Amino acid sequence: MTLVDKLNNEVQFSHNEHRKQYEISYAAEDKAAGFTAYVDNEGGRIFYHTVVGEEYGGRGLASILVKAALEDTHTAGLTIIPLCPFVKGYLEKHPMEGVRPGTREDIEIIKNL
C-alpha cells in the first residue's frame, strides 16, 4: 500500500524497534519527518508521544503515522494504550478494538523512562 500526504507526496512508514517508535519520512530525505513513541508492557503498547516537525505541518503526516502504528500494534496482538493526546484524539475520531485507557501504572512507567 502506498501512503501519500495531503499534497499527494509519497511517504514511508517504518517501525524502528531499536528506538521504540514508529516513523514517517519522505523518500528524498534522510531523516524522519515525525515519530510516535511507545513502550511495551505486559501485552500492551503504551503510546506516549507523537511529534511531526513544524516544517511538515498541515500535510496530515501525524494522522497517517498514528493510523499505521495503531494498525501494526493491533495486528501484533497488543493492546493499545493511548497516553499521547494526539493518539487519544485520533482514537476518539476513529475508534478501534483492542484499546484500553491508561492507568496510573502506565503513567508511572512513562515517567521512569
NUTIPA-386011 format. One line per 10 residues: number of its first residue (from 1); their letters; for each residue x, y, z of N, C-alpha, C, O. Coordinates in Angstrom, 2 decimals. Atoms other than C-alpha are relative to their C-alpha. Layout:
BEGIN
NUM = a = X:Y:Z:X:Y:Z:X:Y:Z:X:Y:Z | ...
This chain:
BEGIN
1 = mtlvdklnne = 0.84:-1.18:0.00:0.00:0.00:0.00:0.89:1.25:0.00:1.83:1.36:0.79 | -0.74:-1.26:0.07:1.32:3.42:-0.95:-0.69:1.03:0.88:-1.90:1.23:0.80 | 0.52:-1.06:-0.87:0.89:6.16:1.65:0.37:1.35:-0.61:1.50:1.55:-1.05 | -0.25:-1.34:0.54:0.54:9.76:0.49:-0.53:1.05:0.97:-1.53:0.83:1.67 | 0.44:-1.09:-0.86:0.25:13.04:2.36:-1.10:0.80:-0.70:-1.52:0.45:-1.81 | 1.08:-0.82:0.57:-2.39:15.73:1.73:0.39:0.69:-1.29:-0.47:1.13:-2.05 | -0.48:-0.63:1.22:-0.21:17.16:-1.05:0.28:-1.04:-1.09:0.84:-0.72:-2.14 | -0.17:1.13:0.90:-0.14:13.73:-2.77:1.46:-0.41:-0.18:1.82:-0.99:-1.21 | -1.38:0.45:0.00:3.53:13.18:-1.95:0.08:-1.34:0.71:-0.54:-1.54:1.76 | -0.15:1.31:-0.62:4.53:9.61:-1.18:0.82:0.09:1.28:1.85:0.77:1.34
11 = vqfshnehrk = -0.72:0.05:-1.28:5.60:8.95:2.39:0.29:-1.45:0.36:-0.38:-2.37:-0.11 | -0.39:1.34:-0.44:7.29:5.99:4.02:-0.25:-0.13:1.49:0.05:0.77:2.27 | 0.28:0.33:-1.40:6.21:4.39:7.28:0.94:-1.13:0.39:1.13:-2.07:-0.37 | -0.88:1.08:-0.46:8.61:2.29:9.33:-0.11:-0.16:1.52:-0.51:0.76:2.23 | 0.00:0.32:-1.43:8.86:0.63:12.73:1.46:-0.10:0.42:2.16:-1.04:0.03 | -1.37:0.00:-0.51:12.14:1.48:14.46:-0.04:-0.66:1.38:-0.18:0.02:2.40 | 0.12:0.74:-1.26:12.11:-1.23:17.12:1.10:0.36:0.98:0.86:0.39:2.19 | -1.11:-0.37:-0.88:15.51:-0.21:18.49:-0.32:1.27:0.80:-0.03:1.34:1.99 | 0.34:-1.26:-0.66:14.25:3.31:19.30:-1.39:-0.02:0.62:-1.81:0.95:1.26 | 1.37:0.16:-0.50:10.75:2.02:20.22:-0.89:1.15:-0.49:-1.54:1.85:0.28
21 = qyeisyaaed = 0.86:-1.01:0.61:8.99:4.31:17.79:-0.31:-0.38:-1.44:0.44:-1.10:-2.10 | 0.37:0.10:1.40:7.19:4.33:14.50:0.37:1.34:-0.63:0.25:2.39:0.01 | -0.47:-1.22:0.65:8.49:6.84:11.98:-0.65:0.18:-1.37:-1.06:-0.78:-2.02 | 0.50:-0.34:1.32:7.26:8.62:8.88:1.01:0.93:-0.65:1.56:1.81:0.01 | -1.00:-0.81:0.69:9.51:10.15:6.25:-0.35:0.11:-1.48:-1.23:-0.58:-1.99 | 0.09:-0.14:1.45:9.79:11.27:2.66:1.20:-0.70:-0.61:2.30:-0.64:-0.05 | -1.06:0.79:0.63:11.85:9.12:0.31:1.26:0.82:-0.28:2.37:0.31:-0.16 | -1.13:-0.82:0.39:14.08:12.02:-0.73:0.79:0.55:1.19:1.81:1.22:1.00 | -0.65:-0.55:-1.18:15.08:12.86:2.86:0.61:-1.11:0.85:0.10:-2.22:0.91 | -0.72:0.98:-0.82:17.50:11.10:5.19:-0.49:-0.06:1.43:-0.01:-0.89:2.21
31 = kaagftayvd = 0.45:-0.03:-1.39:15.62:11.92:8.39:-1.51:-0.19:0.07:-2.24:0.04:-0.90 | 1.44:0.18:-0.22:12.23:11.12:9.84:-0.67:1.37:0.08:-0.13:2.30:0.67 | 0.80:-1.22:-0.08:9.59:13.82:9.40:-0.77:0.03:1.31:-1.17:1.09:1.79 | 0.71:0.09:-1.26:7.90:12.57:12.56:0.07:-1.41:0.56:0.49:-2.35:-0.11 | 0.00:1.31:-0.65:7.54:9.73:15.02:-1.07:-0.04:1.07:-1.52:1.00:1.57 | 0.84:0.23:-1.17:5.22:8.25:17.62:0.72:-1.04:0.85:1.03:-2.14:0.39 | -0.78:0.84:-0.90:6.99:6.74:20.62:-0.90:-0.85:0.89:-2.02:-0.47:1.21 | 0.77:0.93:-0.83:5.84:3.81:22.72:0.93:-0.76:0.93:2.15:-0.75:0.79 | -0.68:0.98:-0.83:6.84:1.40:25.44:-0.97:-1.17:0.15:-2.17:-0.98:0.32 | 0.82:1.20:-0.16:5.59:-2.18:25.67:0.02:-0.44:1.45:1.05:-0.37:2.12
41 = neggrifyht = 0.11:0.48:-1.37:4.34:-3.56:28.97:-1.14:-1.00:0.11:-2.30:-0.66:-0.15 | 0.99:1.03:-0.29:2.52:-6.81:29.75:-1.10:-0.12:-1.07:-2.29:-0.05:-0.76 | 0.97:0.20:1.08:0.87:-7.30:26.36:-0.65:1.25:-0.52:-1.56:1.18:-1.35 | 0.54:-1.27:0.47:0.14:-3.63:25.83:1.10:0.88:-0.55:2.26:0.75:-0.18 | -0.94:-0.98:0.55:1.80:-0.88:23.82:-0.52:1.37:0.41:-1.58:1.80:-0.03 | 0.36:-1.31:-0.52:1.69:2.48:25.60:0.56:1.07:-0.94:1.78:1.25:-1.02 | -0.42:-1.12:0.85:1.80:5.36:23.11:0.01:1.26:0.86:-1.01:1.63:1.45 | -0.10:-1.13:-0.91:3.07:8.42:24.95:0.46:1.31:-0.64:0.39:2.35:0.02 | -0.46:-1.26:0.59:4.46:10.97:22.48:0.00:-0.10:-1.52:0.53:-1.06:-2.09 | -0.01:-0.08:1.46:3.88:11.94:18.85:0.47:1.38:-0.41:0.01:2.39:0.12
51 = vvgeeyggrg = -0.57:-1.26:0.47:5.85:14.61:17.02:0.15:-0.04:-1.52:0.60:-1.04:-2.08 | -0.30:-0.21:1.41:5.93:15.88:13.45:0.67:1.36:-0.08:0.19:2.34:0.50 | -0.74:-1.26:0.12:8.45:18.57:12.52:-0.88:1.13:-0.52:-1.73:0.92:-1.38 | 0.80:-1.16:0.39:6.99:22.06:12.15:0.01:0.23:-1.51:-0.99:0.65:-2.08 | -0.11:-0.23:1.44:8.24:22.25:8.57:-0.89:-0.93:-0.81:-1.07:-0.73:-2.01 | 0.87:0.96:0.67:5.92:19.33:7.73:-1.47:0.20:0.39:-2.32:-0.62:0.03 | 1.36:-0.24:-0.48:2.79:20.81:9.32:-1.02:0.13:-1.12:-0.70:0.58:-2.22 | 1.10:-0.15:0.94:-0.56:20.68:7.55:-0.06:-1.04:-1.10:-0.89:-0.93:-2.01 | -0.04:1.01:1.06:0.27:17.63:5.46:-0.70:-1.31:0.39:-0.78:-2.24:-0.41 | 0.70:1.20:-0.45:-1.62:15.06:7.54:0.92:-1.13:0.44:0.47:-2.26:0.61
61 = lasilvkaal = -0.96:1.06:-0.33:1.54:13.18:8.50:-0.27:-0.67:1.34:-0.12:-1.88:1.46 | 0.25:0.60:-1.32:0.63:12.68:12.16:-1.13:-1.01:-0.07:-1.04:-2.08:0.53 | 1.13:0.94:0.12:-2.68:11.05:11.25:0.40:-1.25:-0.78:0.01:-2.36:-0.40 | -0.47:1.15:0.78:-1.06:8.81:8.62:0.87:-0.89:0.88:0.71:-2.12:0.90 | -0.93:0.71:-0.88:1.65:7.83:11.10:-0.74:-0.77:1.09:-0.50:-1.96:1.29 | 0.71:0.64:-1.12:-0.68:7.10:14.01:-0.91:-1.11:-0.49:-0.98:-2.17:0.13 | 0.86:1.06:0.54:-3.15:5.15:11.89:0.81:-1.26:-0.29:0.42:-2.35:0.10 | -0.83:1.16:0.35:-0.39:2.89:10.56:0.59:-0.66:1.25:0.67:-1.89:1.32 | -0.57:0.55:-1.24:1.18:2.48:14.03:-1.05:-0.78:0.78:-0.75:-1.86:1.31 | 1.07:0.69:-0.72:-2.14:1.53:15.61:-0.39:-1.30:-0.71:-0.65:-2.31:-0.06
71 = edthtaglti = 0.32:1.22:0.75:-2.90:-0.95:12.83:1.07:-1.06:0.21:0.76:-2.24:0.37 | -1.10:0.94:-0.22:0.54:-2.54:13.25:-0.08:-0.60:1.40:0.14:-1.80:1.58 | 0.11:0.46:-1.39:0.05:-2.77:17.02:-1.16:-0.98:0.14:-1.02:-2.02:0.79 | 1.17:0.89:-0.04:-3.40:-4.32:16.60:0.32:-1.34:-0.66:-0.02:-2.39:-0.12 | -0.38:1.22:0.72:-2.05:-6.84:14.07:0.95:-0.86:0.83:0.90:-2.09:0.77 | -0.95:0.72:-0.85:0.71:-7.78:16.53:-0.68:-0.62:1.23:-0.04:-1.35:1.99 | 0.74:0.58:-1.12:-1.99:-8.69:19.07:0.23:0.72:1.32:-0.05:0.17:2.38 | -0.24:-0.79:-1.21:-1.01:-5.96:21.53:-1.16:0.93:0.28:-1.81:1.42:-0.65 | 1.02:-0.97:-0.40:-3.46:-3.81:23.47:0.57:1.40:-0.19:1.71:1.66:0.17 | -0.40:-1.39:0.22:-3.29:-0.13:22.50:-0.37:0.80:1.24:-1.51:0.77:1.70
81 = iplcpfvkgy = 0.20:-0.82:-1.20:-2.87:2.20:25.48:0.40:1.43:-0.37:1.59:1.75:-0.39 | -0.32:-1.36:0.46:-3.13:5.85:24.37:0.17:0.99:1.16:-0.81:1.41:1.77 | -0.26:-1.09:-0.94:-1.47:8.30:26.76:0.30:1.30:-0.75:0.06:2.39:-0.22 | -0.29:-1.16:0.84:-0.36:10.65:23.97:-1.31:0.69:-0.38:-2.23:0.02:-0.87 | 1.24:-0.71:0.36:-3.01:13.36:23.43:-0.39:-0.15:-1.47:-1.58:-0.25:-1.79 | 0.34:0.14:1.42:-2.76:13.06:19.64:-0.59:-1.38:-0.27:-1.59:-1.50:-0.98 | 0.50:1.36:0.21:-3.25:9.28:19.73:-1.40:-0.14:0.60:-2.28:-0.75:0.00 | 1.34:0.03:-0.62:-6.19:9.69:22.14:-1.02:0.66:-0.91:-2.10:0.11:-1.15 | 0.90:-0.72:0.89:-7.78:12.24:19.83:-0.29:-0.76:-1.28:-1.42:-0.76:-1.78 | 0.19:0.79:1.22:-7.24:10.05:16.79:-0.99:-1.12:0.26:-1.90:-1.36:-0.54
91 = lekhpmegvr = 0.89:1.13:-0.33:-8.95:7.12:18.51:-1.42:0.45:0.31:-2.36:-0.32:0.10 | 1.35:-0.52:-0.22:-11.90:9.30:19.54:-0.73:0.17:-1.33:-1.94:-0.06:-1.42 | 0.59:-0.19:1.32:-12.49:10.07:15.86:-0.07:-1.29:-0.81:-0.92:-1.44:-1.68 | -0.10:1.26:0.75:-11.56:6.59:14.60:0.12:-1.16:0.98:1.19:-1.74:1.12 | -0.06:1.07:-1.01:-12.49:4.00:17.26:0.43:-1.33:-0.62:0.14:-1.64:-1.77 | -0.38:1.35:0.41:-10.98:0.56:17.04:0.01:-0.92:1.20:0.02:-0.48:2.35 | -0.02:0.99:-1.07:-10.93:-2.64:19.04:1.42:-0.13:0.54:2.39:0.26:-0.10 | -1.31:0.27:-0.58:-8.11:-3.61:21.36:0.64:1.20:0.66:1.86:1.29:0.74 | -0.49:-1.22:-0.64:-7.81:-0.26:23.13:-0.48:0.02:1.44:-1.62:-0.36:1.73 | 0.43:-0.22:-1.38:-7.85:0.41:26.86:0.58:1.32:0.49:1.65:1.73:0.06
101 = pgtredieii = -0.51:-1.26:-0.55:-7.48:3.65:28.80:1.27:-0.23:0.81:1.50:-1.32:1.33 | -1.20:0.06:-0.81:-4.20:4.39:30.50:-0.33:-0.01:1.48:-1.37:0.50:1.90 | 0.16:0.07:-1.44:-3.81:3.72:34.21:1.13:0.77:0.68:2.06:1.22:0.02 | -1.09:-0.62:-0.77:-1.68:5.25:36.96:1.30:-0.78:-0.20:2.38:-0.19:-0.31 | -1.19:0.83:0.22:0.69:2.31:36.48:0.66:0.32:-1.34:1.88:0.41:-1.43 | -0.52:-0.35:1.33:1.05:3.17:32.77:0.73:1.35:0.06:1.80:1.50:-0.53 | -0.61:-1.32:-0.12:1.80:6.79:33.64:1.34:-0.09:0.73:2.30:0.58:0.35 | -1.25:0.17:-0.75:4.45:5.72:36.16:1.08:-0.62:-0.88:2.25:-0.25:-0.79 | -0.97:0.61:0.91:6.11:3.55:33.52:0.61:1.07:-0.90:1.83:1.09:-1.10 | -0.47:-1.07:0.89:6.36:6.56:31.21:0.90:0.98:0.76:1.92:1.42:0.24
111 = knl = -0.81:-0.93:-0.82:7.69:8.81:34.00:1.41:-0.53:0.24:2.35:0.25:0.37 | -1.30:0.61:-0.30:10.53:6.35:34.59:0.85:-0.30:-1.22:1.88:-0.97:-1.09 | -0.81:0.23:1.21:11.80:6.30:31.00:1.23:0.87:-0.01:2.02:0.81:-0.94
